Amino acid sequence: MVWADTDAAQVVHYSNYFRFFERAEEEFYKQLGFNFTDTAKNGIWFPRVEAFCQYKKPARFDDLLEVELTIEELKEKSLKLGFKMLNKETRMLLALGYVVIVAADKLRGKATRIPDDIVRKLAGFAKQVIR
């Protein structure tokens, strides 16, 4: 973590936890070989409709952080990603969070089924699949 992620007390600003969660999410998708550019060309996007973070202990300047990502639920039109942030050196739990993501038709502005190719890639990692 860098100085810009912290406040005057050298504690990570609460909003930055969501940025760290998002970085873990991006890395996860990259490992699965997702190409969201192609999905967007097909008229589907994935807005976040809910975000939550419970702060347990402060992360501080120069801490080495680790974010664990889990797929809590995989539904027909949405998925819920869970996050656990730890201090990598002490293994102390710093935060728990989640985001709910919905597949949406860009033209209609309404929820739609998650494409089958994406479901196939995610299903093996999901704790709960509800289709």
C-alpha positions as YAML, in Angstrom:
chain: A
units: angstrom
residues:
- id: 1
  name: MET
  ca: [0.00, 0.00, 0.00]
- id: 2
  name: VAL
  ca: [1.17, 3.54, -0.67]
- id: 3
  name: TRP
  ca: [0.95, 6.87, 1.14]
- id: 4
  name: ALA
  ca: [-1.94, 8.05, -1.10]
- id: 5
  name: ASP
  ca: [-4.13, 5.20, 0.23]
- id: 6
  name: THR
  ca: [-3.94, 6.50, 3.80]
- id: 7
  name: ASP
  ca: [-5.24, 9.46, 5.77]
- id: 8
  name: ALA
  ca: [-3.25, 11.82, 8.02]
- id: 9
  name: ALA
  ca: [-3.00, 9.11, 10.72]
- id: 10
  name: GLN
  ca: [-1.46, 6.73, 8.15]
- id: 11
  name: VAL
  ca: [-4.55, 4.51, 8.31]
- id: 12
  name: VAL
  ca: [-6.09, 3.29, 5.06]
- id: 13
  name: HIS
  ca: [-9.09, 5.42, 4.12]
- id: 14
  name: TYR
  ca: [-12.30, 3.40, 4.30]
- id: 15
  name: SER
  ca: [-13.17, 3.93, 0.63]
- id: 16
  name: ASN
  ca: [-9.91, 2.35, -0.51]
- id: 17
  name: TYR
  ca: [-10.96, -1.07, 0.74]
- id: 18
  name: PHE
  ca: [-13.38, -1.24, -2.19]
- id: 19
  name: ARG
  ca: [-10.53, -0.40, -4.57]
- id: 20
  name: PHE
  ca: [-8.51, -3.29, -3.12]
- id: 21
  name: PHE
  ca: [-11.52, -5.61, -3.48]
- id: 22
  name: GLU
  ca: [-11.88, -4.54, -7.09]
- id: 23
  name: ARG
  ca: [-8.20, -5.26, -7.82]
- id: 24
  name: ALA
  ca: [-8.65, -8.79, -6.48]
- id: 25
  name: GLU
  ca: [-11.75, -9.17, -8.65]
- id: 26
  name: GLU
  ca: [-9.88, -7.99, -11.75]
- id: 27
  name: GLU
  ca: [-7.05, -10.45, -11.09]
- id: 28
  name: PHE
  ca: [-9.55, -13.28, -10.63]
- id: 29
  name: TYR
  ca: [-11.22, -12.52, -13.96]
- id: 30
  name: LYS
  ca: [-7.84, -12.22, -15.66]
- id: 31
  name: GLN
  ca: [-6.88, -15.69, -14.38]
- id: 32
  name: LEU
  ca: [-10.14, -17.07, -15.84]
- id: 33
  name: GLY
  ca: [-9.44, -15.45, -19.20]
- id: 34
  name: PHE
  ca: [-12.50, -13.20, -19.24]
- id: 35
  name: ASN
  ca: [-12.72, -10.63, -21.98]
- id: 36
  name: PHE
  ca: [-15.33, -8.12, -20.88]
- id: 37
  name: THR
  ca: [-14.71, -6.05, -24.00]
- id: 38
  name: ASP
  ca: [-16.37, -8.82, -26.03]
- id: 39
  name: THR
  ca: [-19.25, -9.01, -23.56]
- id: 40
  name: ALA
  ca: [-19.77, -5.26, -23.79]
- id: 41
  name: LYS
  ca: [-19.81, -5.49, -27.59]
- id: 42
  name: ASN
  ca: [-22.63, -8.02, -27.20]
- id: 43
  name: GLY
  ca: [-24.64, -5.46, -25.24]
- id: 44
  name: ILE
  ca: [-24.13, -6.80, -21.71]
- id: 45
  name: TRP
  ca: [-22.53, -5.00, -18.81]
- id: 46
  name: PHE
  ca: [-22.09, -5.89, -15.14]
- id: 47
  name: PRO
  ca: [-23.05, -3.06, -12.77]
- id: 48
  name: ARG
  ca: [-22.57, -3.39, -9.02]
- id: 49
  name: VAL
  ca: [-25.92, -3.02, -7.30]
- id: 50
  name: GLU
  ca: [-24.79, -3.52, -3.70]
- id: 51
  name: ALA
  ca: [-21.49, -3.10, -1.86]
- id: 52
  name: PHE
  ca: [-20.67, -3.75, 1.78]
- id: 53
  name: CYS
  ca: [-17.58, -3.65, 3.98]
- id: 54
  name: GLN
  ca: [-17.20, -4.46, 7.67]
- id: 55
  name: TYR
  ca: [-13.99, -3.01, 9.06]
- id: 56
  name: LYS
  ca: [-12.36, -5.15, 11.75]
- id: 57
  name: LYS
  ca: [-8.90, -3.61, 12.25]
- id: 58
  name: PRO
  ca: [-7.17, -0.70, 10.53]
- id: 59
  name: ALA
  ca: [-4.77, -1.30, 7.69]
- id: 60
  name: ARG
  ca: [-1.83, 1.07, 7.90]
- id: 61
  name: PHE
  ca: [0.77, 2.63, 5.67]
- id: 62
  name: ASP
  ca: [3.31, 0.06, 4.49]
- id: 63
  name: ASP
  ca: [1.20, -2.96, 5.49]
- id: 64
  name: LEU
  ca: [1.33, -5.82, 3.02]
- id: 65
  name: LEU
  ca: [-2.29, -6.78, 2.33]
- id: 66
  name: GLU
  ca: [-3.88, -9.91, 0.96]
- id: 67
  name: VAL
  ca: [-7.43, -10.09, -0.37]
- id: 68
  name: GLU
  ca: [-9.19, -13.43, -0.63]
- id: 69
  name: LEU
  ca: [-12.10, -13.59, -3.07]
- id: 70
  name: THR
  ca: [-14.93, -16.11, -3.01]
- id: 71
  name: ILE
  ca: [-18.05, -16.48, -5.12]
- id: 72
  name: GLU
  ca: [-20.73, -16.62, -2.46]
- id: 73
  name: GLU
  ca: [-23.68, -17.01, -4.85]
- id: 74
  name: LEU
  ca: [-24.07, -17.50, -8.56]
- id: 75
  name: LYS
  ca: [-27.62, -16.91, -9.75]
- id: 76
  name: GLU
  ca: [-29.29, -16.67, -13.14]
- id: 77
  name: LYS
  ca: [-28.80, -12.91, -13.42]
- id: 78
  name: SER
  ca: [-26.42, -12.00, -10.59]
- id: 79
  name: LEU
  ca: [-23.47, -13.06, -8.51]
- id: 80
  name: LYS
  ca: [-22.23, -12.14, -5.07]
- id: 81
  name: LEU
  ca: [-18.49, -11.92, -4.52]
- id: 82
  name: GLY
  ca: [-17.16, -12.11, -0.98]
- id: 83
  name: PHE
  ca: [-13.88, -10.55, 0.15]
- id: 84
  name: LYS
  ca: [-11.65, -11.09, 3.13]
- id: 85
  name: MET
  ca: [-8.75, -8.68, 3.65]
- id: 86
  name: LEU
  ca: [-5.83, -9.78, 5.78]
- id: 87
  name: ASN
  ca: [-2.54, -8.33, 6.88]
- id: 88
  name: LYS
  ca: [-0.31, -10.73, 4.97]
- id: 89
  name: GLU
  ca: [2.46, -10.75, 7.57]
- id: 90
  name: THR
  ca: [0.38, -11.11, 10.76]
- id: 91
  name: ARG
  ca: [-2.62, -12.91, 9.15]
- id: 92
  name: MET
  ca: [-4.84, -10.51, 11.13]
- id: 93
  name: LEU
  ca: [-8.33, -10.06, 9.66]
- id: 94
  name: LEU
  ca: [-8.77, -6.43, 8.63]
- id: 95
  name: ALA
  ca: [-12.07, -6.40, 6.75]
- id: 96
  name: LEU
  ca: [-14.88, -8.50, 5.32]
- id: 97
  name: GLY
  ca: [-16.97, -7.36, 2.39]
- id: 98
  name: TYR
  ca: [-19.00, -8.25, -0.63]
- id: 99
  name: VAL
  ca: [-20.41, -6.86, -3.86]
- id: 100
  name: VAL
  ca: [-23.49, -7.98, -5.76]
- id: 101
  name: ILE
  ca: [-23.13, -7.78, -9.53]
- id: 102
  name: VAL
  ca: [-25.98, -8.02, -12.03]
- id: 103
  name: ALA
  ca: [-25.75, -8.87, -15.72]
- id: 104
  name: ALA
  ca: [-27.66, -6.15, -17.55]
- id: 105
  name: ASP
  ca: [-28.78, -5.53, -21.11]
- id: 106
  name: LYS
  ca: [-27.26, -2.16, -22.07]
- id: 107
  name: LEU
  ca: [-30.05, -1.22, -24.48]
- id: 108
  name: ARG
  ca: [-33.02, -2.18, -22.30]
- id: 109
  name: GLY
  ca: [-31.41, -1.22, -19.00]
- id: 110
  name: LYS
  ca: [-32.74, -4.42, -17.41]
- id: 111
  name: ALA
  ca: [-31.23, -7.49, -15.77]
- id: 112
  name: THR
  ca: [-30.53, -10.40, -18.09]
- id: 113
  name: ARG
  ca: [-29.12, -13.92, -17.83]
- id: 114
  name: ILE
  ca: [-25.40, -14.19, -17.24]
- id: 115
  name: PRO
  ca: [-23.95, -15.61, -20.48]
- id: 116
  name: ASP
  ca: [-23.40, -19.38, -20.36]
- id: 117
  name: ASP
  ca: [-19.67, -19.15, -21.11]
- id: 118
  name: ILE
  ca: [-19.20, -16.93, -18.05]
- id: 119
  name: VAL
  ca: [-21.38, -19.18, -15.87]
- id: 120
  name: ARG
  ca: [-19.29, -22.20, -16.87]
- id: 121
  name: LYS
  ca: [-16.09, -20.44, -15.80]
- id: 122
  name: LEU
  ca: [-17.52, -19.23, -12.49]
- id: 123
  name: ALA
  ca: [-19.58, -22.25, -11.40]
- id: 124
  name: GLY
  ca: [-16.59, -24.30, -10.23]
- id: 125
  name: PHE
  ca: [-15.62, -21.54, -7.79]
- id: 126
  name: ALA
  ca: [-19.11, -20.81, -6.43]
- id: 127
  name: LYS
  ca: [-20.16, -21.83, -2.93]
- id: 128
  name: GLN
  ca: [-23.79, -21.76, -4.03]
- id: 129
  name: VAL
  ca: [-25.24, -21.97, -7.54]
- id: 130
  name: ILE
  ca: [-28.89, -20.97, -7.84]
- id: 131
  name: ARG
  ca: [-30.13, -21.18, -11.43]
...
